[in-house]
Amino acid sequence: MDGRCDVFYLRAMTQAEQYDVVVVGSGGGALTGALLAARAGLRTVVVEKTEYIGGTSAYSGGACWLPGTDVQQRAGLPDSTDAARTYLNAVLSDPDQDKLEAFVGHAPALVAELEAMGIDFVPVPFAEYFDAPGRVPNGRSIQVSAVDRADLPAEVAPLVRPPVELDRVGQGGRSSLTGGQALIARLAAAYVEAGGEIRTNLPVTGYVTDDAGRVVGAAAMTPEGPVELRAERGVLVAAGGFERNPEMRAAHGVPGDAAWTMAPAGTNTGEPIEAAIAIGAAADFGGVGWFCPGLEQPSGAGSFTLGFRSGLMVDSTGRRYANESLPYDRFGREMAKAPERIPSWYIFDDREGGQLPAIAIPQGDADEHLAAGTWVKADTIAELAEATGLPVDALVEQVERFNSHAEQGVDPDFGRGQDEYDTFFAVGTGPNKALTPCDKAPFYAARFVLSDLGTKGGLVTDAVGRVLREDGSTLPGLYASSNSTASMFGGVYPAPGAPLGSAMVFASLAVRDLIG
Ligand SMILES: Cc1cc2nc3c(=O)[nH]c(=O)nc-3n(C[C@H](O)[C@H](O)[C@H](O)COP(=O)(O)OP(=O)(O)OC[C@H]3O[C@@H](n4cnc5c(N)ncnc54)[C@H](O)[C@@H]3O)c2cc1C
């Protein structure tokens, strides 16, 4: 069979199904876009590669950095669109002003629209990540309120991805859904109630274009063969990044490892990004990722860790290299700066009864960590150093130095405890809440790798979510948001909820544009 016959045969075997809008992926951005399209009366399908909807968004805390909305107003927070604009201009490096304006300008209208549909939001206190003009004390992030699985439509209830600690061991979800699960569940419920369709276990493999190069659908693969999902108005790609694709990570300089990412197994391997590039989309991989220190699990996975309450992080030389209370993305970027920092060891004492003095999602069982060697326990710091292979003298000296600084309440090396974020999770009772001596035997060391909450490089879009070509023209019919795009925040994670907030805003702007 020659090439022409192959193509003919494939076309003949491919079934085409007709929609107005095809949404690729089912995270927070995808479902926001899908919901708005369905509510506008468009025949909409959400196409999800795995058996569950929600991806990493379902694992998340569901915090959305959507500034200047009625929610912050109702709560009396000192937030405003102006303050958010000031903050972003202060913390971002040369931001695209059109996108910045689109983001801060549209966030209030989006939240008002979702609340009018019954998806209500509440503030979630969480300090912002930079001491900069426009910062709101205790943050301005918001999240949707909890929902019971029993109150969801029958076609949505079993589909919501379980929380990470259950999903990783193959267990189902709980009956009460909070955080990211609540966000996914409530968006999906409103979407199917508006007539939207969800198709799971259906990986998108490429796009369908017409003779003029316009994207008129998506190609997907079923066990029975390929299908075409035709999209009269457009295709919205919001299918995560390429966290689970080692080759793409290497090609685009994403530090860490596919095994350490927080993206669920079997999800984001970047085909929707690569397929768009293959039909002429421009891409920018400069933002690299949303990083975090990852507690290494006996399985080899990483666990997103934040809010260290006591203890200190050292590299393979036994020395500290950063303020452990930094916001997690900023700490992750410090880890990525030198090879001797991956893995690192977190040294802590017994003041929390042998549990890691931090929020690790998930922590895992302490005894299993000790049995696997991802944690080590010893009666003295010197013995701990020997058991981990760290240089004994250097670690002993480092812990003594750290303890003397903790007693004085100052960290002349890295300034731990000076910023609002440093003390947000801290519980110390000494002169510096974030600086607690490590002096209560026995001692522990937990191995840390560099994890991520997602990659953030991908398709280049304009201020309304249209995918652009290299020459700056639009690729007609193709829209994108979420971690499938080059983030408007570049290499900065400005505040809690920035990934979801930006994904939702640009998905909704994209749908506005394709509605026309
Ligand atoms: C524990 C944790 C807490 C977090 N907390 C927050 C928070 O509070 N606020 C916040 O903003 N961010 C948070 N994050 C980060 C945030 O969750 C992610 O960066 C964000 O949700 C990514 O959204 P996404 O839509 O790009 O990808 P995802 O949510 O991962 O969704 C992508 C979906 O697309 C599907 N897909 C991929 N390829 C295809 C294909 N070829 N065909 C069809 N479907 C495909 C995947 O299977 C997946 O379901 C957190 C992350 C973690 C792990």
Ligand as a Chemical Component Dictionary entry (heavy atoms), coordinates in Angstrom:
data_LIG
# 
_chem_comp.id                   LIG 
_chem_comp.type                 NON-POLYMER 
_chem_comp.pdbx_formal_charge   0 
_chem_comp.three_letter_code    LIG 
# 
loop_
_chem_comp_atom.comp_id 
_chem_comp_atom.atom_id 
_chem_comp_atom.alt_atom_id 
_chem_comp_atom.type_symbol 
_chem_comp_atom.charge 
_chem_comp_atom.model_Cartn_x 
_chem_comp_atom.model_Cartn_y 
_chem_comp_atom.model_Cartn_z 
_chem_comp_atom.pdbx_ordinal 
LIG C1  C1  C 0 -0.729 19.151 46.001 1  
LIG C2  C2  C 0 -0.866 20.284 45.034 2  
LIG C3  C3  C 0 -1.445 21.461 45.458 3  
LIG C4  C4  C 0 -1.581 22.521 44.557 4  
LIG N1  N1  N 0 -2.278 23.614 44.961 5  
LIG C5  C5  C 0 -2.535 24.589 44.079 6  
LIG C6  C6  C 0 -3.416 25.642 44.421 7  
LIG O1  O1  O 0 -3.990 25.667 45.513 8  
LIG N2  N2  N 0 -3.640 26.611 43.490 9  
LIG C7  C7  C 0 -3.067 26.571 42.244 10 
LIG O2  O2  O 0 -3.303 27.474 41.449 11 
LIG N3  N3  N 0 -2.257 25.561 41.893 12 
LIG C8  C8  C 0 -2.010 24.559 42.754 13 
LIG N4  N4  N 0 -1.245 23.505 42.368 14 
LIG C9  C9  C 0 -0.716 23.485 40.988 15 
LIG C10 C10 C 0 -1.837 23.225 40.014 16 
LIG O3  O3  O 0 -2.669 22.196 40.508 17 
LIG C11 C11 C 0 -1.395 22.835 38.600 18 
LIG O4  O4  O 0 -0.286 23.556 38.159 19 
LIG C12 C12 C 0 -2.559 23.089 37.648 20 
LIG O5  O5  O 0 -3.721 22.534 38.206 21 
LIG C13 C13 C 0 -2.349 22.495 36.297 22 
LIG O6  O6  O 0 -3.549 22.624 35.564 23 
LIG P1  P1  P 0 -3.623 22.094 34.073 24 
LIG O7  O7  O 0 -5.034 22.220 33.652 25 
LIG O8  O8  O 0 -2.565 22.724 33.287 26 
LIG O9  O9  O 0 -3.236 20.553 34.182 27 
LIG P2  P2  P 0 -3.972 19.365 34.919 28 
LIG O10 O10 O 0 -4.809 19.837 36.033 29 
LIG O11 O11 O 0 -2.927 18.352 35.219 30 
LIG O12 O12 O 0 -4.982 18.797 33.830 31 
LIG C14 C14 C 0 -4.529 18.308 32.600 32 
LIG C15 C15 C 0 -5.453 17.190 32.149 33 
LIG O13 O13 O 0 -5.284 17.011 30.733 34 
LIG C16 C16 C 0 -5.255 15.632 30.465 35 
LIG N5  N5  N 0 -4.518 15.376 29.230 36 
LIG C17 C17 C 0 -3.190 15.458 29.043 37 
LIG N6  N6  N 0 -2.876 15.114 27.782 38 
LIG C18 C18 C 0 -4.041 14.838 27.149 39 
LIG C19 C19 C 0 -4.368 14.401 25.844 40 
LIG N7  N7  N 0 -3.431 14.155 24.929 41 
LIG N8  N8  N 0 -5.677 14.196 25.545 42 
LIG C20 C20 C 0 -6.653 14.417 26.469 43 
LIG N9  N9  N 0 -6.379 14.808 27.739 44 
LIG C21 C21 C 0 -5.096 15.020 28.072 45 
LIG C22 C22 C 0 -4.570 15.022 31.681 46 
LIG O14 O14 O 0 -4.840 13.639 31.776 47 
LIG C23 C23 C 0 -5.139 15.859 32.816 48 
LIG O15 O15 O 0 -6.298 15.282 33.354 49 
LIG C24 C24 C 0 -1.085 22.424 43.233 50 
LIG C25 C25 C 0 -0.498 21.230 42.817 51 
LIG C26 C26 C 0 -0.401 20.172 43.708 52 
LIG C27 C27 C 0 0.174  18.903 43.214 53 
# 
loop_
_chem_comp_bond.comp_id 
_chem_comp_bond.atom_id_1 
_chem_comp_bond.atom_id_2 
_chem_comp_bond.value_order 
_chem_comp_bond.pdbx_ordinal 
LIG C1  C2  SING 1  
LIG C2  C3  SING 2  
LIG C2  C26 DOUB 3  
LIG C3  C4  DOUB 4  
LIG C4  N1  SING 5  
LIG C4  C24 SING 6  
LIG N1  C5  DOUB 7  
LIG C5  C6  SING 8  
LIG C5  C8  SING 9  
LIG C6  O1  DOUB 10 
LIG C6  N2  SING 11 
LIG N2  C7  SING 12 
LIG C7  O2  DOUB 13 
LIG C7  N3  SING 14 
LIG N3  C8  DOUB 15 
LIG C8  N4  SING 16 
LIG N4  C9  SING 17 
LIG N4  C24 SING 18 
LIG C9  C10 SING 19 
LIG C10 O3  SING 20 
LIG C10 C11 SING 21 
LIG C11 O4  SING 22 
LIG C11 C12 SING 23 
LIG C12 O5  SING 24 
LIG C12 C13 SING 25 
LIG C13 O6  SING 26 
LIG O6  P1  SING 27 
LIG P1  O7  DOUB 28 
LIG P1  O8  SING 29 
LIG P1  O9  SING 30 
LIG O9  P2  SING 31 
LIG P2  O10 DOUB 32 
LIG P2  O11 SING 33 
LIG P2  O12 SING 34 
LIG O12 C14 SING 35 
LIG C14 C15 SING 36 
LIG C15 O13 SING 37 
LIG C15 C23 SING 38 
LIG O13 C16 SING 39 
LIG C16 N5  SING 40 
LIG C16 C22 SING 41 
LIG N5  C17 SING 42 
LIG N5  C21 SING 43 
LIG C17 N6  DOUB 44 
LIG N6  C18 SING 45 
LIG C18 C19 SING 46 
LIG C18 C21 DOUB 47 
LIG C19 N7  SING 48 
LIG C19 N8  DOUB 49 
LIG N8  C20 SING 50 
LIG C20 N9  DOUB 51 
LIG N9  C21 SING 52 
LIG C22 O14 SING 53 
LIG C22 C23 SING 54 
LIG C23 O15 SING 55 
LIG C24 C25 DOUB 56 
LIG C25 C26 SING 57 
LIG C26 C27 SING 58 
# 
